[in-house]
Amino acid sequence: MWSRGINGSATATRRLKEKKWDALVIGAGHNGLIAATYLARGGLSVAVLERRHVIGGAAVTEELIPGFKFSRCSYLLSLLRPSIIKELELVRHGLKLLKPISQSFTPCLDGSYLLLGPDDEQNYLEMLKFSKRDADAYPRDFLDLLLSPTSKVLNTWFESDVVKATLAADAMIGSMASIHTPGSGYVLLHHVMGETDGEHNIWSHVEGGMGTVSLAISNAAKEAGVHIFTNAEVSKLVIEESGIVIGVLMVDGERLHSSIVLSNATPYKTFMELVPQIFLPDEFVRAIKYSDYSSGTTKINVAVDKLPQFQSCNLNHPEVGPHHTATIHIGSESMEEIGLACQDAWNGLPSRRPVMEMTIPSSLDKTISPPGKHVVSLFTQYTPYKPTDGSWEDPTYRELYAQRCFNLIDEYAPGFSSSVIGYDMLTPPDLEREFGLTGGNIFHGAMGLDSLFLMRPVKQWSDHRTPIRGLYMCGSGSHPGGGVMGAAGRNAAYVVLQDFKKHSR
């Protein structure tokens, strides 16, 4: 069942199975690949085991409709640490970033719009259309967001609905939290701390889609000597009675031997499914089991036959305009609108007017769609994991939600629905089943104050080590958290190398 495409012949694959590895990495998401690369560079023999047929985890490109390449889950890049890009020489290995002309576009039904970009003076003039106070306040220190509810901070700083809602929408990414929840603003702080080529708070498209990020990392990994297997699903960790890991058992019955295992799976998947719980402290198991893995995210990837035209932006670009390259906020004209959308999901219903981040990567990347046609990414909220008025397993129910999103876009960009050629939709259960994201949570677990820093994934276990000797966490569920950042993978590798050298003396 194991893929031989990455590592050569079936004979070579058999030899690799029989080998005792220094380290095995569960999951070929970006963090797992990064950890494996640093370990191999540190002199360890490393194999990466990926359950799916393709590497990348949530940073993946898939051609689901002929001619249209979708970044199925993650869709923009900013958080990937510059040190990793430099140290792994990812540009040499194929990473090419495409900076948008504008960063954020919020169309309004009254015909106005807010268009923000890298030019501070132009941003001031855009804000000035709505409020002088908001234009003056915009450059404030975002650290206030760490402890306060998003709504409180934004109401204190700004007065115009569209400005507050544009920022609030970023703070709710991948969350089921309300904008009124204390600490809910941290995700916005997390969102704005990224950079592209030294420019802060710039979110870029990746040529070829987000899978190119993973491919570049895998190229660096293979150059370092890492062996990567796809269609290779781990069933259980093999642990000695003394509580020390000695390898993994695959679903096909094969056993791989190693005294070091790194898990890029979610904490829940790792400790509730892969590790026999008899080896874990009861308090630790409870903390993992009852952590918050909820998510209101449904991702819809759409193939369209023409570029959306927004009636509020009277630039009338039949071709690509600055606003087409931006993150487009749909249904985010007021914080009240966002709050109502969240309340629907709390009541068990998909939002009647979903909050959406819309991006059009083909506005900058000509490699992912046929000429004249486009790829549209819709990051939609809020959708409960188990709706009370239907089931995500019902094709008609799914179609109704997708059409609801398309109809809402029609209000801002008439004719969008009729331009749809086809689409791929990933609800929270789909994200869990397809990508191993517990609860559909894109961060491997909520980014609330009780699950950050020294508390991630749980208290006393934030240093990537675990109660099982030889087992380490290297994914987004560990410190410093989610997003295509790579810090968890890099940090975990350094901890492993430190322990390996200590035990090898």
C-alpha positions in Angstrom: 0.0 0.0 0.0 3.0 2.3 0.4 3.8 4.7 -2.4 7.0 4.1 -4.2 7.0 7.2 -6.3 9.1 9.3 -3.9 11.6 6.7 -2.9 12.1 4.4 -5.9 11.5 0.7 -6.3 9.5 -1.7 -4.3 12.7 -3.4 -3.3 14.1 -0.2 -1.9 10.8 0.3 0.0 11.1 -3.2 1.6 14.7 -2.4 2.7 13.6 0.9 4.2 10.9 -0.9 6.1 13.4 -3.3 7.6 15.8 -0.6 8.7 15.9 0.8 12.2 15.4 4.5 11.9 16.9 7.2 14.2 13.6 9.1 13.8 10.1 8.5 12.3 7.8 11.5 11.6 4.0 10.9 11.4 2.5 13.2 8.9 4.0 15.0 5.9 2.5 18.3 6.6 4.8 21.3 6.5 5.8 21.0 10.1 6.6 17.3 9.8 8.7 17.9 6.7 10.5 20.8 8.3 11.3 18.8 11.4 12.5 15.9 9.3 14.8 18.1 7.3 16.5 19.6 10.4 16.9 16.1 11.9 18.5 14.7 8.8 20.8 17.7 8.6 21.7 16.9 12.2 22.9 13.5 11.1 19.9 11.3 11.9 18.3 8.8 9.5 14.7 9.9 9.1 11.5 8.6 7.4 8.3 10.6 7.1 5.0 8.6 7.0 2.0 10.3 5.2 -1.5 8.7 5.4 -2.7 10.5 2.2 -1.6 10.0 -1.4 -0.1 13.4 -1.5 2.3 15.3 0.9 1.6 18.7 2.4 -1.2 18.1 5.0 -3.3 21.3 4.9 -0.7 23.1 2.7 -1.6 21.2 -0.5 -2.5 21.8 -4.1 -4.9 19.4 -5.8 -6.4 19.5 -9.3 -9.9 18.4 -8.6 -11.5 20.0 -11.7 -9.5 19.5 -14.9 -7.3 22.6 -15.4 -8.0 24.2 -12.0 -5.5 23.7 -9.2 -6.9 24.4 -5.7 -5.1 25.2 -2.5 -7.6 23.0 -0.8 -7.1 24.1 2.8 -4.6 26.9 3.6 -4.6 29.5 0.9 -2.2 32.4 1.7 1.4 32.5 3.1 2.8 35.0 5.6 3.7 33.2 8.8 6.4 30.9 7.5 9.5 32.0 9.4 12.1 33.8 7.4 14.8 31.8 9.2 13.3 28.6 7.8 13.0 29.9 4.3 16.6 31.0 4.4 18.1 27.9 6.2 16.3 25.4 4.0 16.9 27.4 0.9 13.3 27.1 -0.1 13.5 29.7 -2.9 16.2 27.5 -4.6 13.9 24.5 -4.0 11.0 26.1 -5.9 9.1 28.5 -3.5 7.9 31.6 -5.3 5.8 34.2 -3.5 3.3 36.5 -5.4 2.6 39.7 -3.5 -0.9 41.1 -3.9 -1.3 44.7 -5.1 -3.8 45.3 -2.3 -4.1 43.4 1.0 -7.7 43.8 2.0 -10.9 44.6 0.1 -14.3 45.0 1.8 -17.2 45.8 -0.5 -20.4 47.3 1.0 -24.0 47.0 -0.3 -24.4 50.7 -0.1 -21.8 51.1 -2.9 -18.9 52.1 -0.7 -15.8 50.0 -0.2 -12.6 49.8 1.9 -9.4 48.9 0.0 -6.2 48.6 2.0 -2.6 47.8 0.8 1.0 48.4 1.6 0.9 52.2 1.2 0.3 53.8 4.5 -0.7 57.1 3.0 -3.2 55.5 0.7 -4.6 53.5 3.6 -5.1 56.7 5.6 -7.1 58.1 2.7 -9.2 55.0 2.5 -10.0 55.1 6.2 -10.7 58.8 5.9 -13.7 57.9 3.6 -15.3 56.5 6.7 -13.8 58.3 9.7 -10.9 60.6 10.5 -10.7 59.1 14.0 -10.3 55.6 12.4 -7.7 56.8 10.0 -5.6 58.3 12.8 -6.1 55.2 15.0 -5.3 52.5 12.5 -1.5 52.1 13.2 -2.1 51.3 16.9 -0.3 48.7 18.9 -2.1 45.4 18.5 -0.8 43.9 21.7 -4.0 45.1 23.4 -5.7 42.3 21.5 -3.9 39.6 23.6 -6.2 39.8 26.6 -9.3 41.7 25.5 -12.4 40.7 23.5 -12.1 41.7 19.9 -15.2 43.8 20.0 -14.0 45.8 23.0 -10.7 46.7 21.5 -12.1 47.6 18.1 -14.9 49.6 19.6 -12.4 51.5 21.6 -10.1 52.2 18.7 -12.5 52.7 15.8 -16.0 54.1 15.1 -16.9 53.0 11.5 -18.6 49.7 11.2 -16.7 48.6 8.0 -13.3 49.2 9.6 -14.2 47.3 12.8 -15.8 44.4 10.9 -12.8 44.1 8.5 -10.4 43.6 11.4 -12.8 41.5 13.4 -13.2 39.0 10.6 -9.5 38.4 10.7 -9.7 37.8 14.4 -12.3 35.0 14.0 -10.4 32.9 11.4 -10.9 29.2 12.1 -12.7 29.8 15.4 -16.0 29.2 16.9 -15.4 32.0 19.4 -17.5 35.1 19.6 -16.0 38.5 18.9 -17.1 39.3 22.5 -15.0 36.5 24.1 -12.0 37.7 26.2 -8.8 36.9 24.4 -10.6 36.3 21.1 -8.4 39.0 19.6 -5.2 36.9 19.8 -5.9 35.3 16.4 -5.9 38.7 14.9 -2.5 39.4 16.6 -1.4 36.0 15.2 -2.7 37.0 11.8 -0.8 40.3 11.6 2.6 39.1 12.8 3.6 37.5 9.6 5.7 39.0 6.8 6.8 38.5 3.2 10.4 39.4 2.2 10.7 41.6 5.3 7.4 43.5 4.8 5.2 42.9 7.8 1.5 41.9 7.6 1.8 41.0 3.9 0.0 37.8 3.0 1.1 36.4 -0.4 -0.1 33.9 -2.8 2.2 31.0 -3.7 2.9 30.2 -7.4 1.4 26.8 -8.0 -0.7 26.9 -4.9 0.1 26.1 -1.3 1.3 22.7 -2.2 4.4 24.3 -3.7 5.4 25.3 -0.1 5.3 21.7 0.9 7.0 20.6 -2.3 9.9 23.0 -1.7 10.3 21.8 1.8 10.2 18.1 0.6 12.9 18.9 -1.9 15.1 20.3 0.9 14.2 17.2 3.0 15.2 14.7 0.2 18.4 16.6 -0.4 19.2 16.2 3.3 18.5 12.4 3.0 14.9 12.2 4.3 12.8 9.3 3.0 9.2 10.3 2.4 6.4 7.7 2.1 2.8 8.4 1.0 -0.2 6.1 1.4 1.6 5.1 4.7 -0.8 5.3 7.6 0.3 4.7 11.1 -2.1 2.6 13.2 -0.4 2.7 16.7 2.8 3.6 18.4 4.7 0.7 19.7 5.7 1.3 23.3 7.7 -0.8 25.8 6.2 -1.6 29.2 8.6 0.9 30.6 6.9 3.7 28.6 9.6 4.2 26.0 8.6 4.3 22.3 10.3 1.7 20.1 8.5 2.3 16.8 5.2 2.4 15.0 2.7 -0.2 13.6 1.3 0.6 10.2 -2.3 -0.2 9.2 -1.1 -2.9 6.8 0.6 -4.7 9.8 4.1 -3.6 9.0 6.2 -2.5 11.9 8.9 0.2 11.7 11.6 0.5 14.4 12.8 3.7 15.9 13.5 5.1 19.4 12.3 8.5 18.3 8.9 9.4 16.9 7.6 12.9 16.1 3.9 13.3 15.6 2.6 16.0 13.3 -0.9 14.8 14.0 -3.3 16.7 16.3 -2.8 16.2 20.0 -6.2 14.4 20.1 -5.3 12.1 17.3 -1.9 11.4 18.8 -2.8 10.7 22.4 -6.4 9.5 22.1 -5.9 7.2 19.0 -2.3 6.4 18.4 -0.9 6.1 21.9 -2.2 3.3 24.2 -3.6 5.4 27.1 -2.3 3.1 29.8 1.1 4.8 29.3 -0.3 8.3 29.9 -1.1 10.1 33.2 -4.8 10.4 33.8 -4.6 14.2 34.2 -2.8 14.5 30.8 -5.4 12.4 29.1 -8.3 14.5 30.5 -6.5 17.7 29.4 -6.1 16.4 25.8 -9.6 14.9 25.6 -11.3 18.0 26.7 -9.3 20.6 24.9 -11.2 22.8 22.5 -11.1 21.4 18.9 -14.2 23.1 17.7 -14.2 25.0 14.4 -16.8 26.8 12.4 -14.8 26.6 9.1 -16.0 25.4 5.8 -13.7 25.8 2.8 -15.1 26.1 -0.7 -12.8 26.0 -3.7 -14.5 27.3 -6.8 -13.7 27.2 -10.5 -15.3 30.1 -12.4 -15.4 31.1 -16.1 -14.9 34.8 -15.5 -13.5 37.3 -13.0 -16.0 38.5 -10.4 -17.0 42.1 -10.8 -17.8 44.0 -7.7 -20.4 46.7 -8.2 -19.2 48.9 -5.3 -15.7 49.2 -6.8 -16.4 51.3 -9.9 -13.1 50.6 -11.4 -14.8 48.1 -13.7 -11.7 46.0 -14.4 -12.6 43.3 -17.0 -9.1 42.1 -16.2 -7.4 41.9 -12.8 -7.7 45.0 -10.6 -5.9 45.7 -7.3 -8.9 44.6 -5.3 -9.0 41.2 -7.1 -5.5 40.4 -5.6 -6.6 41.2 -2.1 -8.3 39.2 0.6 -11.9 40.1 -0.1 -14.2 40.3 2.9 -17.8 39.3 2.2 -20.6 39.6 4.7 -18.3 41.7 7.0 -19.8 45.1 7.0 -20.4 45.3 10.7 -19.4 43.4 13.9 -23.1 42.8 14.5 -23.2 40.9 11.2 -20.3 38.7 12.3 -21.9 38.2 15.7 -25.2 37.0 14.2 -23.3 34.6 11.9 -21.6 33.1 14.9 -24.8 32.9 17.0 -26.4 30.9 14.2 -23.7 28.3 14.5 -23.9 28.3 18.3 -27.6 27.4 17.8 -26.6 24.5 15.6 -27.3 26.2 12.2 -24.9 27.1 9.4 -24.8 30.9 9.3 -27.7 32.4 7.3 -25.3 35.1 6.0 -21.9 33.5 6.2 -18.8 35.5 6.9 -16.3 34.9 4.1 -12.7 35.5 3.2 -12.6 35.3 -0.6 -9.3 35.2 -2.5 -8.6 34.8 -6.2 -5.1 33.3 -6.5 -5.4 33.1 -10.3 -5.5 36.9 -10.3 -1.7 36.7 -9.8 -0.9 33.1 -10.6 -1.4 32.1 -14.3 -0.3 28.4 -13.6 -3.4 27.3 -11.7 -6.3 27.9 -14.2 -7.0 27.9 -17.9 -6.8 31.3 -19.7 -9.7 33.6 -19.0 -10.9 31.4 -16.1 -10.2 31.6 -12.4 -9.8 29.8 -9.1 -11.7 31.3 -6.2 -11.1 30.3 -2.6 -13.9 30.9 -0.1 -13.0 30.5 3.6 -16.5 30.5 5.1 -17.8 30.8 8.7 -19.7 29.7 10.6 -20.7 26.0 10.1 -21.3 23.7 13.1 -19.7 20.2 13.1 -23.1 18.6 13.6 -25.9 20.9 12.3 -29.3 20.5 14.0 -31.3 21.1 10.8 -29.7 18.5 8.6 -26.5 16.6 7.9 -23.3 17.3 6.0 -23.5 13.8 4.6 -26.6 14.9 2.7 -25.6 16.1 -0.8 -28.7 18.4 -1.0 -27.9 20.0 2.4 -24.3 20.6 1.3 -25.5 22.1 -2.0 -27.9 24.5 -0.1 -25.0 25.9 2.0 -22.7 26.3 -1.0 -25.5 28.1 -2.9 -26.1 30.3 0.1 -22.5 31.4 -0.1 -22.7 32.0 -3.8 -25.9 34.0 -3.5 -24.4 36.2 -0.9 -21.4 36.9 -3.2 -24.0 37.8 -5.9 -25.2 40.7 -3.7 -21.7 42.2 -4.0 -20.6 40.8 -7.4 -23.7 40.2 -9.5 -23.4 37.1 -11.8 -21.0 35.2 -9.6 -23.3 32.2 -9.2 -23.8 31.8 -12.9 -20.0 31.9 -13.5 -19.4 28.8 -11.3 -18.1 25.8 -13.3 -17.7 23.5 -10.3 -16.5 23.5 -6.7 -15.0 21.4 -3.9 -16.4 21.9 -0.4 -14.8 20.9 2.9 -17.0 21.1 6.0 -15.6 20.5 9.5 -16.2 16.7 9.3 -14.6 16.7 5.8 -11.6 18.5 7.2 -11.3 16.0 10.0 -11.8 12.9 7.8 -9.6 14.0 4.8 -6.8 15.9 6.6 -6.9 14.5 10.1 -7.9 17.9 11.6 -9.7 17.0 14.8 -13.1 18.8 14.9 -12.2 20.4 11.6 -9.9 22.8 13.5 -7.3 24.3 11.2 -5.0 25.1 14.1 -5.0 21.6 15.5 -6.8 23.0 18.5 -8.3 26.4 19.5 -6.0 29.4 19.9 -7.6 30.6 23.1 -5.7 32.0 26.1 -6.0 28.6 27.9 -4.2 26.8 25.0 -1.3 29.1 24.2 2.3 29.5 25.2 3.1 27.3 28.2 -0.4 25.8 27.9 0.0 24.3 24.4 -1.0 21.6 23.9 -1.5 21.2 27.7 0.1 22.6 30.8 3.7 21.5 31.5 4.1 19.9 28.1 4.8 22.9 25.8 8.4 22.0 25.0 7.5 19.3 22.4 8.3 16.5 24.7 5.5 14.2 25.9 4.9 11.7 28.8 6.2 9.0 26.5 9.9 9.0 26.3 11.0 9.3 22.7 7.7 10.7 21.5 7.6 14.4 20.5 5.0 16.7 19.1 6.0 18.8 16.1 2.6 20.0 14.7 0.4 23.1 15.0 -1.2 21.7 18.2 2.1 22.4 20.0 3.8 25.8 20.7 3.6 28.3 19.1 0.4 27.3 17.3 -1.3 27.1 14.0 -0.9 28.5 10.5 1.8 27.7 7.9 4.5 28.9 10.2 7.0 26.0 10.5 8.2 27.1 14.0 6.8 24.1 15.7 8.6 21.7 13.3 11.9 23.5 13.6 11.7 23.9 17.4 10.8 20.2 17.9 13.7 19.1 15.7 16.1 21.1 17.9 14.7 19.6 21.1 15.0 16.1 19.6 18.6 16.7 18.5 19.4 18.0 21.9 18.0 14.9 23.6 19.6 12.5 21.0 23.0 13.9 21.6 22.5 13.7 25.4 21.4 10.0 25.3 24.2 9.1 22.8 27.0 10.1 25.1 
